[in-house]
């Protein structure tokens, strides 16, 4: 039995590498009681803003057995998205993760293949893959899987390569050898992300007020207008924000990704503010049909453009 569990674990790590994931960690499936308390406190303070979905399915978020009955293992996978290319400094700023194809589509296809390979090799197992689109506390599972720690900016930080990673989670009823959890926080006394955040979204206690985050304001917030108090604090960001990652010392270890689907759409690197403002909805839908930027919709991008500094 022990040898079977070990061989299955080895196979999981092998398939992860073959599918192009940069890191793979495994944790024993269990209810996340401590995380549940933290999440409840965070929600009670309204830090989720108007992201009502964060309040729904609370039990599903903290108990993997609610998502996959009989769950025994949680596999966490990291996929690097750090780009080699940079935006034209005159272009409205776009978070690096959105330079290429929508990561949901890219990773979902990899997860489906992952499960296919597992079933083909091991047999009839139950499992579900998640990538930032279901009630899963992926960063908590990444820490429990030994892949890094959650920094003061709320991002998972990997000691070898920083934080520019997508996180995917695969919950399964397959028993596997768990990795040792990541036990240390290597942020230390560093407060660069806290000091650099223009909207004060990162509290001194390393708790993120999502309702103030530029990524929330430019993507998740669906109001017709962004609150005037943020008018001079957006620092040119049209979609998302990378400030807290760009200033993080651990990201000096980031290396360009090797995923073809994440190669930047050329226009996203070069279009200036006027060109974005003049873009009609039909062109927007055509240009960004495979991009995560479509989440903000044409109207959302036009709204965000009004908050860019005049010099852009």
N, C-alpha and C positions, 0 to 999 in steps of 0.2 A: 504493500500500500504506500509506504513512504517513498519507495523508488518511483512509483507511478506519479505521485504528487510532484516530486522533483523533476521528472522528465516532462511533465505537463508545464511546469513553471519555465523550464529551459525553452520549451517550444514557444511559449508566450513571448519571451524575450526575443527569440529568433524572428518571429513573425513581425514584431514591433519594428525591428531593425530593417527587415525586408521591405516594409511598407513606408520607410523613410522617416519614422519618428525618431527624434533625437534622444529621448529618454523614456524609460518605462519603469514604473515602480508599482509594487503590489502591497495592498493593505488587507487586513482581515476585515470583512464586512461586519459592522457593528453600529449601533445607534450612537449618534454624535451628541451626547447629552450636554457637554460643555459648550459645544458650538451652538446648540439649540438655545442655551441661556444667553449667549452673546448676541445671537440673531434677534431674539425676542427683545432684548434691551435696545438694540440698534433700531428696530422697527418702531418701538414705543417712542423713540425720540424724533421720529419723522425723517430720519436721515435718508430714507428711500425716495423722498420727494413724491412725485406722482406715479412712481412705478408700482402700481397696485398689485401687479403679479407677484411682487416679492412677499406680499402678505398671504397669498393663496398657497394652498398645498404645503403648509408648514411641516406636517408630519412626514411628507414625502422627502423634504429637503434633508431631514436629519436621520432618516431610517432607510437604508438601502433595501431592506426586505420589503418595504412598501412598494418599491419600484420593480424588484425582481424577487418573487417569493422564493424562499430558501437560499437567498444570497449568501455566499461564503467568501467571496473575494471581490475587491474593488481594484481594478487596474487603472492606473493613471498614466497618460501618455502626453509628452510635450513635443510640440512641433515648432521649430524656430521660424520666425517671420521677419527677422531683422534684414532690411534691404541694403544692397550695396549702393544703390542709386539714392540721390538726394533731390529734394524739390528745389526748383528755382526759388531763390529768396524772395522774388516778387510775387510768387504764387500764394493764394490763400492756403493756410496750413491744413494738412490732412494727416491724421494719425497714420503711422507707418503700417499698421496692420491692414489698412484699407487701400494700399497701393495697388494690389492685384485682385485676383478673383475672390469672391466671397468665401471666407474660410469655412463657413458652415457647410457649404456644398463640397468643398475639397475634403474636409475631414470626415464628413458623414460617409462619403464613398469609401474612405479608408477603413472606417469602423465596420461598415458592412462587409468589406472584404476580410477584415480581421475575424469577425464572427464566422464567416464562411470557412476560413482556413481552420479555425478551432474545431468546428463541427466536423469538418472533413477528416481531421486527424484524430480527434478524441471521441466523437460520437454525439449523441443527442444531449446537448447542454442548453441551458436557458441563459440568456444574456441580453442586455440592452446597452447601446452606446449613447453617450450624451456629449454634446459640445455646445455649451453656453446657450442652450435653448430649452432646458428642462430644469425642474427643481432639484439640482444637485449642488452641494457645496464643494466644488471642484478643488479649490485651493486647500481646504482642510484635508481632503483625501490626498492631495499631492504631498503635503507635509507628512501625513501618516505613512506615505509610501516612500519617504526618504529622499524626495526630489528637491527639497529646498525649504525656505521659511517664508512667511508672509511679512514683508517689509512694512515700514511705517506708512508707505504710500498705498498699502493694501494689495500690492502685487506680489505674486509668488516670485521669489528670487532664488535662482540656481547659482550655487557658489562658483561653478565653472564657467557659466555663460550668461549670467544676468537674468533679465526678466522679459525679454522680447520673445515670448513663447505663447502659442495657443495651448490651452489645456483641454484634453479630452478624457472622458471617464467611461470606463466599461465595467458595468456591474454584472457579475455572473454567479451562478450556483456551482461553479467549478472550484474545487478546493486547490489552493496553490500555496507555495511557500511565501510568506509575507516578508517584505524587506523591513529593515529597522527604520523606525520613524526618524525624521530629522529633528534633533533635540536642541539645537542652538539657534539663537537669533544673532546674525552677524552684522546687524545694522549698528550695534553699539551706540555711541553717543552722537552719531551722525544725524543731522537734521536738515540736510540740503533740500530734500523734497518738501519738507514742511515750509521752509523759508522761501522756496521758489514758487509755490502754488499761489497764483495771483488772486484767487477767489477765497483763500483760507479754507479750502475744503478738507485739508488734512489737519486734524486736531493735534495738539501737543501730546495727547495720550495715544496717538497713532490710530485714532478712530476716524473713518472717513465720513464726512457729511456729503452723501451722494447728491443731495439737492443743490449743492454749490459747485459740484464738479463740472468742468467745462465739457467733458465727454457727455455727461447727463444733459447739460443745457443745449448742446448742439445735436444730440441724437435722440435721447430718450424723451425729452420734454416735447410734447406735441402742441403746446399752446401757440397761438398765433404770434405772440410776442414774447421775447425773453425779458425778464424783469430789468428795468432801467438801471438798477444798482450794479449790474454786471457790464454795463455799456463800455467802460474803459478798462475792463479787466480780462478781456478775451484774448488779447495778445496775438491777434491774427488767425486764430483757429476757426476754421470753417466746419470741420467734421472731426470730432474727437479731440484728444490732446495727449501729448507725449512728454510734457514738461517734467513731471515727477520721475519719469524713467530716464529722460535725457540727462538729468543732473545726478542720477544715482551712480556712485563710484563703481558699483559692481557691473554696470553695463559697459565699462571699458573692456570687458572680456567678451562682449557680443561679437559674433562673427556672421557674415552674410549667409542667408539661407540658400539652400540648393533645391527648392521646390519651384518647378517651372510655372506652376499656376500662380505663384506669388510675384512673378515678374511684374513690375509696375505698368499700368496702362499709361502710355506716354503722355496723354493729355493731362493726367492728374499731376504730373511733375511740372507742367509748364503753363497751363492756362492761368492768365492773370484775373484779377477781380472783375474787370470790365467784361472779359470774355465769359466768365461764369454768369454775370448779371444779364448778359444778352442772350444766353442760351435758352431756347424754348423748351417746353416740357417734353415734346417729342424727341428732340435731340438728346435731352438728359436721359430719357428712358432707353434710347438706343445705345448711347455711349456707356452707360452704367448698368446695363442689364445683368451683368455678371459680377457686379461690385457690391460690397457691403454698404456703399454710400447710398444705394437705393433705399435703404431703411429710413433715411431722413426725408425721402421724397423731394421732388422739385421745389415744392412750396417751402419745405423746411430749410433747404439750402439757400433759397432766396431770402428767407427770414434771417438766417445766420449771417449772410453777407452784409446785412445792415449793421452788424455789430463789429465789422472789421475796421481797423484804423483807416482814416481817410487816405493816408499815404499809399495804401495798397490799392 
